[in-house]
């Protein structure tokens, strides 16, 4: 996305307007714009990378769960093997990967803001700034809201400030509570009907049936009654 915004900004004015929060990934996208506008108390910056991998060894032992992984390759289990701690070489690789991801983020921020990497490092390292502090450090260009961003965009596009422009809202509206409840009820009813039909089909089947979840969901793919709930269950069961 950063690259595409940069390409767009090369052919037309692109102005990013920050609202209350535009940090980390939000700043990553905004810094590709030609101009960044933030409000005084906008939380932004957070040029950093946070990554982790759980070690569930003690938890698995406590609940009596055993996980075995068949893998090929020295680092094939780097992320998947959460039933044991890192080996020393895995820990080193994991840390190196996180560091390289951070440096790519920092270097792109420096490039986008026409700032030396060494200077950007002083403002990065995951630090979060208010809009005013970010402006003082060259991370944003102006303090203001949407109207300020529109005025800057008009100026860059040589559009008179008194000319009215059409604002196109691209974000998807959030569903209302009644819509959420209606959709949930439809999913539950559909799943209940589909499961009953599939169980009747399985009862009539002959022979040994292994991995029942796979049989059920293989059949549900061809059933007009299959629902997104079954899809979620399929993804869950397939993870074991």
Secondary structure, 3 states (H helix, E strand, C coil): CHHHHHHHHCCCCCEEECCCEEECHHHHHHCCCCEEEECCCCEEECCCCCCCCCCCHHHHHHHCCCCCCCCCCCCCCCCCCCCCCCCHHHHHHHHHHHHHHHHHHHHHHHHHCCCCHHHHHHHCCCCEEEHHHHHHCCCCCEECCHHHHHHHHHHHCCCCCCCCCCCCCCCCCCCCHHHHHHHHHHHHHHHHHHHHHHHHHHHCCCCCCCCHHHHHHHHHCCCCCCCHHHHHHHHHHHCC
